Amino acid sequence: MRPKKLQTRRRQLHVYNHIKGVKRTKKLRAGRMNPLNPLNMCSRCLRAVSQAQRVASSSGSPRLFSTSLRHQTAAAQAQQRHEPSIIPPAPVSAPAKPSKPPSITHATTQSPSPELSNSTASESTFDTDANDLPSTAMMQSHIRRSLTRPTPIDRAASLLRSTASSATETYIIYGLTLAFFKSSSSGVAYTIPESVRTEILTGRGPPKTANGEDIGVPTEESIGSLWFDTDSGFGLRPTFSTWSQVTFLHMYLLTVRLRAVPSAANFKLYQQYLLEHFSQAAEEKMLLLHTISLRGVRNKYLKDLFIQWRGVLAAYDEGLIKGDAVLASAVWRNVFKGEETVDWEKVARVVAWMRAVIAELARVEDVKTLGQPGVLGGSQGVWTKSWEKVTKSIV
């Protein structure tokens, strides 16, 4: 029995100490909240505030630190505004009028003079209302500010327009570059009939050039093109290399015009998406027409094409700056594959056509109009008009 009594005693002592500790904590918390120190400041800060309050009260301009004094002053000011018999205090710089009684400065310490007549009270009321009304200039300036300041709805609408324009600009550029690429590659579009495509089992494939390139046939849109025409054109063969280099040539001419776009960010988007469309079409031709099924091989060829594109930009830029001779050598290396038996008159025609296209594109004010049907391609497009100008100049 003795151990049980000890356990009971210990529990009672524990409960007693716990209750005593809770009471002590409540007492300490209650003691910390001093009504004279509602902000719970330290003694040094409290002495500094009290000293500043005494100095301010002795100088004649008391500062309101306590909450009760602030409430009293606010109530007095409200009472002074609502009572018509109390004349508001005159400004310091205004001269005192001897005909009127002295104004009352504090509502809690002074009361209106009983000697004021009814006429004086009505006059003071009129003066109070007149002083409270804003002047004409103030009202006009407020109206002008309210008219020029945009409303919350206008601000939200402008923000939405700016956000929507930046969000939709990417899709617009994507669609424009797709139209640019289609017009650039339409003149050299080719295909390889399914019956003569390379077969994995037999190893048979389409006819090849001396360099081992697959030779295809022009599509409907490229039949009669100057690039493939052997009589009045350049007589290029419909191969993947011809398609890529002539498409690069058209893309370069468009890039020269796109460099004049006001926004550098938009120019980067134009260049990026234009190259993406080319890469997608090139990979599709590798897979479907040339039966290159290995992704690693296709990626290797795409990397080589990207390096060729960077070289085309540098070579044609150098030719535009240094002269037609340098530009003709760049065209000979890329478009005509550096053939020694090339007809240099054809190379000169390509150089003249490039100059004519750049001049035509420079007359276009808005780049977005180039994406409309018939502006670049077609019988009245920039490509055809430039060829006609070159032909007339030669004749």
Residue pairs with C-beta under 8 A, 6 or more apart in sequence:
32 40
33 40
34 40
37 46
38 67
41 49
49 65
52 63
53 62
53 63
53 65
56 62
56 63
57 63
64 70
64 73
72 108
76 106
76 107
76 108
77 107
79 107
80 86
80 88
80 107
83 107
83 112
84 121
84 124
84 125
84 128
85 112
85 116
85 121
85 124
85 125
86 104
86 107
86 112
86 124
87 100
87 101
87 103
87 104
87 124
87 127
87 128
88 103
88 128
88 131
89 103
89 104
89 105
90 96
90 103
96 102
100 120
101 113
101 115
101 116
101 120
104 110
104 111
104 112
116 124
134 142
150 158
169 266
169 269
170 269
172 368
173 266
173 269
173 270
173 273
174 269
174 273
175 371
176 270
176 367
176 368
176 370
176 371
177 270
177 273
177 274
177 276
177 277
178 273
178 277
179 370
179 371
179 372
179 376
180 251
180 254
180 274
180 370
180 371
180 376
181 247
181 251
181 274
181 277
181 278
181 281
182 377
183 250
183 376
183 377
183 381
183 383
184 247
184 250
184 251
184 254
184 376
185 243
185 246
185 247
185 250
185 278
185 281
186 221
186 222
186 377
187 222
187 225
187 226
187 227
187 246
187 250
187 383
188 222
188 225
188 227
188 228
188 236
188 238
188 242
188 243
188 246
188 247
189 218
189 219
189 221
189 222
189 243
190 216
190 217
190 218
190 219
190 222
190 238
190 239
190 242
190 243
191 216
191 217
191 219
191 289
192 206
192 214
192 216
192 217
192 289
192 290
193 206
193 217
196 204
196 205
196 206
196 207
197 205
197 206
197 289
197 290
197 291
198 204
198 205
198 206
198 214
198 290
198 291
199 205
200 291
205 214
206 214
206 215
206 216
207 214
207 215
208 214
208 215
209 215
209 237
209 239
213 237
213 239
213 240
213 241
214 239
214 240
214 289
214 290
215 237
215 238
215 239
216 238
216 239
216 289
217 238
218 225
218 228
218 238
222 228
222 238
225 233
226 232
226 233
226 234
226 387
227 233
227 234
227 236
227 242
227 246
228 234
228 235
228 236
228 237
228 238
229 235
234 336
234 346
234 349
234 350
236 242
236 246
236 335
236 336
240 282
240 285
240 286
240 289
240 290
241 337
243 285
244 278
244 282
244 305
244 308
245 308
245 312
245 334
245 335
245 337
246 335
247 278
248 308
248 309
248 312
248 334
249 312
249 316
249 331
249 334
249 335
249 350
249 354
250 383
251 274
251 275
251 278
251 309
252 312
252 313
252 316
253 354
253 357
253 358
253 361
254 274
254 361
254 370
255 270
255 271
255 274
255 313
256 320
256 358
256 361
257 358
257 361
257 362
257 364
257 367
257 370
258 267
258 270
258 271
258 367
259 267
261 267
261 270
261 367
270 367
275 306
275 309
278 305
278 309
279 302
279 305
279 306
282 301
282 302
282 305
283 298
283 302
286 292
286 298
286 301
287 293
287 298
292 298
292 301
308 334
312 330
312 334
315 330
315 333
315 334
316 327
316 330
316 354
318 326
318 327
318 330
319 326
319 327
319 328
319 329
319 330
319 331
319 351
320 327
320 358
324 348
324 351
324 355
327 351
327 354
328 344
328 347
328 348
328 350
328 351
331 347
331 350
331 351
331 354
332 338
332 339
332 342
332 347
335 350
336 342
336 346
336 347
349 390
349 394
352 390
352 393
352 394
353 386
353 387
353 390
356 386
356 389
356 390
357 382
357 383
357 386
360 382
360 385
360 386
361 370
361 382
364 370
364 375
369 375
370 376
370 382
374 380
374 381
375 381
375 382
376 382
376 383
377 383
377 384
378 384
